[in-house]
Amino acid sequence: MKRLFLSLVLLSLAIASLVMPGYRAIAGQELSARADRKITGQYYLPHSASVYQRSAMEHARVLNYYGQNYKSVPKEVSQQHLAEIKRNVQLAKKEVAKLKPEAAKDKKLEKPLAAMESHLAKCDEYCQMLDDEAGKAEGSDSEAICDCCQKLEKELQAAEAENDKIKEQLGVATKKK
């Protein structure tokens, strides 16, 4: 009985090892898997930048939602979300900066990369405005908070649209469902 069970397990593993490489090849066809991109991490840079931008966008949305529903936003709430927005914008900028060597080789990347950097720089400006408002001891004016958050979200969405162009150009765009 043990031999039969062991034989079935080994047979299952053998079949799985034959099927899995084919599955991985099919799943990876939509992505450019150039070895140099995998080794250097270039393969993941646009995706990690997206994660940071989307995270910043979500914090801006939450803060905007709070501002729309209350007359003032408590200092700790606005500063907590602002800290995360700033952190994620800075991390997105770092990931984008790492793509510059690739852009030097591929001139089609220069324009969306520069546009993305410009949108992220505008985010810094809105973060500063939000920081000034969030620093008020009596709480932030919800209208000012909402205005900054909506502008931040707009810039982050524009940066993400440019990042999508970069992903397509690099051949690492994933199909949207």
C-alpha positions as CSV (number, residue, x, y, z in Angstrom):
1,M,0.0,0.0,0.0
2,K,2.8,2.4,0.9
3,R,4.6,1.6,-2.4
4,L,1.4,2.4,-4.4
5,F,1.0,5.6,-2.6
6,L,4.6,6.6,-3.1
7,S,4.4,5.7,-6.7
8,L,1.3,7.9,-7.2
9,V,3.0,10.8,-5.4
10,L,6.1,10.4,-7.6
11,L,4.0,10.2,-10.7
12,S,2.1,13.3,-9.7
13,L,5.3,15.2,-9.2
14,A,6.7,14.1,-12.5
15,I,3.5,15.2,-14.3
16,A,3.5,18.5,-12.5
17,S,7.1,19.2,-13.4
18,L,6.3,18.6,-17.0
19,V,3.2,20.8,-17.0
20,M,4.4,23.7,-14.9
21,P,7.2,25.0,-17.2
22,G,4.7,25.2,-20.0
23,Y,2.2,27.0,-17.8
24,R,4.9,29.5,-16.7
25,A,5.9,30.1,-20.4
26,I,2.3,30.9,-21.3
27,A,1.8,33.1,-18.3
28,G,5.0,35.0,-18.9
29,Q,4.4,35.7,-22.6
30,E,2.8,39.0,-22.0
31,L,5.9,40.3,-20.1
32,S,9.3,41.1,-21.5
33,A,11.6,38.8,-19.5
34,R,14.9,40.0,-20.8
35,A,17.5,38.5,-18.5
36,D,19.2,41.8,-17.9
37,R,16.0,43.4,-16.6
38,K,15.4,40.4,-14.3
39,I,19.0,40.5,-12.9
40,T,19.1,44.3,-12.4
41,G,15.5,44.6,-11.1
42,Q,14.5,46.8,-14.0
43,Y,11.7,44.3,-14.6
44,Y,9.9,45.3,-11.5
45,L,10.6,49.1,-11.2
46,P,7.5,50.4,-13.0
47,H,5.3,48.0,-11.0
48,S,6.7,49.1,-7.7
49,A,6.4,52.7,-8.7
50,S,2.7,52.0,-9.4
51,V,2.2,50.4,-6.0
52,Y,3.7,53.5,-4.3
53,Q,1.6,55.9,-6.4
54,R,-1.6,54.0,-5.8
55,S,-0.9,53.9,-2.0
56,A,-0.4,57.6,-2.0
57,M,-3.6,58.0,-4.0
58,E,-5.6,55.9,-1.5
59,H,-4.3,58.0,1.4
60,A,-5.3,61.2,-0.4
61,R,-8.8,59.7,-1.1
62,V,-9.3,58.8,2.6
63,L,-8.2,62.3,3.7
64,N,-10.5,63.8,1.1
65,Y,-13.4,61.7,2.2
66,Y,-12.8,62.8,5.8
67,G,-12.7,66.4,4.7
68,Q,-15.9,66.1,2.8
69,N,-17.8,64.7,5.8
70,Y,-16.5,66.9,8.6
71,K,-15.9,70.7,9.0
72,S,-12.4,70.2,10.2
73,V,-9.8,67.5,10.1
74,P,-8.0,66.7,13.3
75,K,-4.3,67.4,13.2
76,E,-3.3,63.8,13.9
77,V,-5.5,62.4,11.2
78,S,-4.2,64.8,8.5
79,Q,-0.6,64.4,9.6
80,Q,-0.9,60.6,9.6
81,H,-2.2,60.4,6.1
82,L,0.1,63.2,4.9
83,A,3.1,61.3,6.2
84,E,2.1,58.2,4.2
85,I,1.4,60.3,1.0
86,K,4.8,61.9,1.3
87,R,6.6,58.6,1.9
88,N,4.9,56.9,-1.0
89,V,5.5,59.8,-3.4
90,Q,9.2,59.8,-2.4
91,L,9.5,56.1,-2.9
92,A,7.8,56.3,-6.3
93,K,10.3,59.0,-7.3
94,K,13.2,56.8,-6.3
95,E,11.8,53.9,-8.5
96,V,11.3,56.3,-11.4
97,A,14.9,57.6,-11.0
98,K,16.2,54.1,-11.3
99,L,14.6,53.9,-14.8
100,K,16.8,56.7,-16.2
101,P,19.6,54.5,-17.4
102,E,17.0,52.5,-19.4
103,A,15.6,55.8,-20.8
104,A,19.1,56.8,-21.9
105,K,19.1,53.7,-24.2
106,D,15.5,54.1,-25.4
107,K,14.5,57.6,-26.4
108,K,10.8,56.7,-26.4
109,L,11.0,56.4,-22.6
110,E,12.3,59.9,-22.0
111,K,9.0,61.8,-22.6
112,P,6.7,59.6,-20.3
113,L,9.5,59.4,-17.7
114,A,9.9,63.2,-17.7
115,A,6.1,63.7,-17.5
116,M,5.9,61.2,-14.6
117,E,8.7,63.1,-12.7
118,S,6.8,66.3,-13.3
119,H,3.6,65.0,-11.9
120,L,5.4,63.6,-8.9
121,A,7.1,67.0,-8.4
122,K,3.7,68.7,-8.4
123,C,2.7,66.2,-5.7
124,D,5.5,67.5,-3.5
125,E,4.0,71.0,-3.9
126,Y,0.6,69.9,-2.9
127,C,2.1,67.9,0.0
128,Q,3.7,71.1,1.2
129,M,0.4,72.9,1.0
130,L,-1.3,70.1,2.8
131,D,1.5,70.1,5.4
132,D,0.9,73.8,6.1
133,E,-2.8,73.2,6.6
134,A,-2.3,70.0,8.6
135,G,0.1,71.9,11.0
136,K,-2.7,74.0,12.4
137,A,-3.2,73.4,16.1
138,E,-7.0,73.9,15.9
139,G,-7.4,71.4,13.1
140,S,-7.4,71.7,9.4
141,D,-10.0,73.4,7.2
142,S,-11.8,70.6,5.4
143,E,-12.1,72.6,2.2
144,A,-8.4,73.3,2.0
145,I,-7.7,69.6,2.8
146,C,-10.1,68.4,0.1
147,D,-8.7,70.8,-2.5
148,C,-5.1,69.6,-1.9
149,C,-6.2,65.9,-1.8
150,Q,-8.1,66.2,-5.1
151,K,-5.1,67.9,-6.8
152,L,-2.8,65.2,-5.4
153,E,-5.1,62.5,-6.7
154,K,-5.2,64.1,-10.1
155,E,-1.4,64.3,-10.3
156,L,-1.0,60.7,-9.1
157,Q,-3.5,59.5,-11.7
158,A,-1.6,61.4,-14.4
159,A,1.7,59.9,-13.2
160,E,0.2,56.4,-13.3
161,A,-1.0,57.0,-16.8
162,E,2.6,57.9,-17.8
163,N,3.8,54.8,-15.9
164,D,1.5,52.7,-18.0
165,K,3.1,54.1,-21.1
166,I,6.5,53.2,-19.7
167,K,5.4,49.7,-18.9
168,E,4.1,49.2,-22.5
169,Q,7.4,50.6,-23.9
170,L,9.4,48.3,-21.7
171,G,7.2,45.3,-22.6
172,V,6.3,44.7,-18.9
173,A,2.7,45.8,-19.0
174,T,0.2,43.3,-17.6
175,K,-3.1,42.7,-19.3
176,K,-5.9,44.4,-17.4
177,K,-8.9,42.2,-16.7
